[in-house]
């Protein structure tokens, strides 16, 4: 398992974002839970804590190992060396199942509900492109990297796609 099995976005280039799902773009390490193992973007098995292995569901979840704003190095230590702090979380933003994004996100939220170390990244439906960029600026003021917009009807498909757009700079 490696990044070719994960869905990856592209930089926003003028698309209308009305009706798209929007979330914060976290600065951590991409991770993919296949139902029994956690994989890094580079294709390595991540040595997650035992309680993560026994508590995560037996469905594929796409997300990020994140230790908080400004804590990228802590996320790298967890991902590469298995050195997880109490603040390290698996931030889930998708489930690799059939269906449009809304269905997949609902399943991802359900799958991690009640887990202290795994959190579904909050998403909301965007009213306009201007609203998306206003949210991006709020995320950045709070220490985040930017925003991610996801097309509502998209199926999970590994690889780079124009159906996921990264917003890191105002137009």
Secondary structure as GFF3:
##gff-version 3
##sequence-region A 1 171
A	DSSP	three_ten_helix	3	5	.	.	.	ID=ss1
A	DSSP	beta_strand	7	11	.	.	.	ID=ss2
A	DSSP	beta_strand	21	25	.	.	.	ID=ss3
A	DSSP	beta_strand	29	33	.	.	.	ID=ss4
A	DSSP	beta_strand	38	40	.	.	.	ID=ss5
A	DSSP	beta_strand	45	46	.	.	.	ID=ss6
A	DSSP	alpha_helix	50	55	.	.	.	ID=ss7
A	DSSP	beta_strand	61	66	.	.	.	ID=ss8
A	DSSP	alpha_helix	72	81	.	.	.	ID=ss9
A	DSSP	beta_strand	89	95	.	.	.	ID=ss10
A	DSSP	alpha_helix	101	112	.	.	.	ID=ss11
A	DSSP	beta_strand	118	120	.	.	.	ID=ss12
A	DSSP	beta_strand	123	125	.	.	.	ID=ss13
A	DSSP	alpha_helix	129	141	.	.	.	ID=ss14
A	DSSP	beta_strand	146	150	.	.	.	ID=ss15
A	DSSP	beta_strand	159	167	.	.	.	ID=ss16
###
